[in-house]
């Protein structure tokens, strides 16, 4: 009996130790981790904005590339940088986890910045200067390959950072759902997405005012060196906070799980779907690692995939051994999937049409920044007699609009609309995105009329054939279109991130975030195709819509009208997709760790237990 008592006491002590360990784990994450994560992301955004925002000037003035070639180069690498997040997300969700993916990717990004900074310091890496922009010698093949290699490294680094940082930060905030069957993003998490975007915009604003000025007035060595140092600081800041982070265990390759469901459904394509979805296969233990916050419930959409969860006699789901709780040990997941895994696939499929709506928006806007900078170079940029704003710094007005609008959106717009809609977020994510699409259409229309005004002034002063001359029209005519783009981002981009995080399966959030960047990548490539075709087929004896050197002889307003028309079609497509969208259905479960800790508080210590 003594031996039995000792054994019981040992088991109790082990159990208490495990509970204390669990309690300690629960102290990880939370608000205290955000300064480290946001410091990393702000430094990263400062570096990337300082690096990319004025690169059109570096390519046209330092490497002497024609406007269309330079713009296409940046758009293509921007597309690559938006495509690699899919690879980074798969690595993070499959085996590496978000922490290590972010850390390694940040180091790769830093290497790319170091290379291009070195190339900007030494003249041998650049062609001879050409201030007149007439008969310029373009950068050689070797000089361009150095540029391409550095851009490739930054694109790979971006691929590990973009899909993981925002989801890694959101994971620290103890995601909860409300209601039994409907997944709703909680107010704390919703606030995070707004303030996350606010901090990133603030970092971009600092880069556009400080770094761009240094690039144009001090030199490109310092102008690219500052972002390089900022990126190094971001890596250090992120790693320092490592002991505080909640690092969720990767749930295995999401692509493998999705493929298993598709194969299993195809294998059972002739099976009859049951009228009662409750008879479909479920295995909570098998899905433990991928359904921490609750399992996905069966939905009526895309029911063809439900065949993967039909149990046949050949599936061997019954336990074969006495100590086996279920049949998962010998289950062939390529022949039978759980309801939760089927719904993971359905959720991802439902996200695709909504995410695809960003493609044409990005395609229309992918070259706008480059063209706006070239417009600004021909306009009067004086703020006072002795100070003038840098062309690339005009983006600060879009950022300032975003910075001012985000707090107003949260503190004013949401409370007012909440009274009418009853939605905690005021309006749904899809409604927020739709408003953003409409605002961007308006911004493009405004841009076309500003270009007409700019050229009319150039015509009156006989400056159409003087590409380097300053046209007597204020550069601040470009502010309204930039401000509208900033307002559009508050609705479209923030709403899109919020939508993807809320509606994606919890084990695939990095992958879902990558879909956002994949859409941007495809949009950038499509934008390059559009610009290339416009440049090729709009060429006539009297000019070109998008000329290589002299924008005054172009028809940029026609290009903006074309972009507006594309966006109108895209908005109609989005409204149709949004009207048919069905939200994921999630069964809320209590956190077992919380229950264990509560039980530990009620249970008396082993030393106080009575002897047998």
Buried (B, 14 or more C-beta within 10 A) or exposed (E): EEEEBEEEEEEBEEBBEEBEEBBEEBEBBEEEBBEBBBBBBBBBBBBBBBBBBBBBBBBBBBBBBBBBBBBBBBBBBBBBBBBBBBBBBBBBBBEBBBBBBBBBBBBBBBBBBBBBBBBBBEEEBBBEEBEEBEEBEBBEEEBBEBBBBBBBBBBBBBBBBBBBBBBBBBBBBBBBBEEEEBBBBBEEBBBBBBBBBBBBBBBBBBBBBBBBBBBBEEEBBBBBBBBBBBBBBBBEBBBEBEEBBBBBEBBBBBBEBBBBBBBBBEBBEEBEEEEEBEEBBBBEEBBEEBBBBBBBBBBEEBEEBBBBBBBEEEBBBEBEEEEEEEBBEEBEBBBBBBBBBBBBBBBBEBBEBBBBBBBBBBBBBBBBBBBBBBBBBBBBBEEEEEEBBBBBBBBBBBBBBBBBBBEEBBEEBBEEBBEEBEBEBBBBBBBBBBBBBBBBBBBBBBBBBBBEEBBEBBEEEEBBEBBEBBBEBBBBBBBBBBBBBBBBBBBBBBBBBBBBBBBBBBBBBBBBBBBBBBBBBBBBBBBBEBBBEBBEEBEEEEBBBBBBBBBBBBBBBBBBBBBBEBBBEBBEBBEEBBEEBEBBBBBBEEBEBEEBBEEBEEBEEBEEEEEE
